[in-house]
Amino acid sequence: MPPRKPAPRSDELFRSQLDNMIDMEHALVKLAGLIDWSRFDEAYGRFYHQKGRPGLPTRLMAGLHLLKHMEGLSDEAVCARWKENPYWQYFCGEQYFRHKLPFDRSSMTRWRGRIGPDKLELLLAETLSVALRTQAVTPQACERVTLDTTVQTKAVAHPTDSHLLLRGIEWLNRLARQHGIKLRQSFLRVGRQARRDVSRLIHGRGHKQAMRWVRKLRTWLGRLDRDIGRKIAGNDALEAAFALARERVAKILAQKAGDTDKLYALHAPEVECIAKGKARTRYEFGVKTSMAVTNARTAGGQFIVGMQALPGNPYDGHTLTAQIEQVERLTGVTVERAYVDRGYRGHKHGGKAKVFVSHTRGITSPTIRRELRRRNAIEPIIGHTKSDGLLERNHLAGATGDAVNAILVAAGHNLRLLVAWLSALLRALFRVLFPATQPAMPSA
């Protein structure tokens, strides 16, 4: 059911009103007044059924996700801080201070799943709209963008063979206990011991012995899978309950070192192994993500004007057209020039935007040469989204979670810039209204 508008309460006289508790000149308060919250109500209203319990206010859920990614927090942490921070409650549309959450933590998960990544782009578009209205960024800056790709790593352990095989044994044993299946042998004790021995021996002189333990783990997992298959045969309900686990276990048992389509995590089959040529990290496990930022450093900083997850590890040049289209969709400005690195060579972009690859010779325009040197400025932005945001370790489930997290990370980065920009404006206004008085010199 759609959210209801807050009704007046009879005990308002005895409740703490937020505008009496907080500084109304605070940057977060100013930012809350600049965001067009009704835009979210109109866009997300169709996702609510007309019957049932009233839904949570759209401003509350949208504000919680913006604050979460602005601070780089988990769902649990943002809920805990929301109860203590009156500025956060005001930002989310509350009129009176609340001592308890009006929702549970899983409400955020369900809301994200209901809206989906396509509609959540509206949050990123609104941050750019606020930046344009406050002159933190100009429309001309959105005409020249820098594009690059990075890896949005998933919250998975490093996928070694021994780790995956032991996790398969534990998963099948857990399902067997839940459904009351008595196993011939669980292999849990010997499997954990083998896992420890592999970790101890694999990087030293005992490499051959470690590989023998890995082969034993594979044998034990196969025995366990066949034992369960015999005991659930003919029972449709049990076969359906074990279908997903047995399918992924069979893939782990069958995959070889040279396979391209490998399973790297039992709970996250969408994880891909991506090599970006980094000296410190040879391989990263997650999904490739494309990012577009303004080429020039505007008054408010470098804003992210487009971001999307790219499942399937596509070639960078094939993602160029879709990324430019997203930038134009979010900003409403036609991109004239796009600056990329040499990973985009051979892109064959057929749009109106002119694409310039770094280290290209023969460019005579001093403006384009200067803007091409600015291409490297996207690297610190990627670093900020990973260190300050949640791009480094994504905990949202599935390919949909990857897409949602990428969009919200970009919105959180823009919010950090907007808060800093509004704080700088307030300080400048204060200096103009209340100039510092020079102390009078003592007379001789």
Buried (B, 14 or more C-beta within 10 A) or exposed (E): EBBEEEEEEEEEEEEEEBEEEBEEEBBBBBBBEBBEBEBBBEBBEEBBEEEEEEBBBBBBBBBBBBBBBBBBBEBEEBBBBBEEBBBBBBBBBBBBBBEEEEBEBEBBBBBBBEBEBEBBBBBBBBBBBBBBEBEBBBEEBBBBBBBBBBBBBBBBEEBBBBBBBBBBBBBBBEBBEEBEBEBEEBBBEBBEEBBEBBBEBBEEEBEEBBBBBBEBBBEBBBBBBEBBEEBBEEEEEBEEBBEEBBEBBBBBBEBEEEEEEBBBBBEBBBBBBBEEEEEEEEEBBBBBBBBBBBBBBBBBBBBBBBBBBBEEBEBBBBBBBEBBBBBBEBBEBBBEBBBBBEBBEEBEBEBEBEBBBBEEEEEEEEEBEEBBEBBEBBEEBBEBBBEBBBBBEBEBBEBBBBBBBBBBBBBBBBBBBBBBBBBBBBEEEEEEEEEEEEEEEEEE
